[in-house]
Amino acid sequence: MKLYLAVAVLMLAFVAYTEAQDAEQTVEQRFNRFGEQVAEVSKGLAEKAKTTFEEISTSQFAEDTRNWFQTQFESLKAKLS
């Protein structure tokens, strides 16, 4: 009877050990997947930020502002000369 009990305990320990290894793999896979998702999101945000910056820098308001500052600088330079 004690032998059956020992075998049953060993079987339970073996099952628990194999499940723990599977859980470790899934945790590792989850971290890998999470890292990939973070990289994907950050790549998307970087692309959106780049696109927005390009749109702002090529907008009519930005061009008008640059031209105004250039005109003011040229007039100031002419007065100082």
Phi, psi and omega in degrees: 000320180293328178294318177297320179296317179295319179295319179296317179296318178297320178296317178297319178296319179296316179296316179297320180295315180292323177294323178295321177295319177297320179294322178296319179295318180291325177294317178297317178295322178296318178295320177297314178298319179297318178298319179294320179294319178296317179297319180295316180295316181293325177295317178296318178295321179296319179295318179295319179295319179296315179298316180296317179298318179295320179295319180292317183290336179259009181287162180297321180298317180294319179295316178299318180295316177299316180296319179297314179297322179295318178296315179297320179294318179295318179293322177294320179294322179292322180292324182282341181283000000 
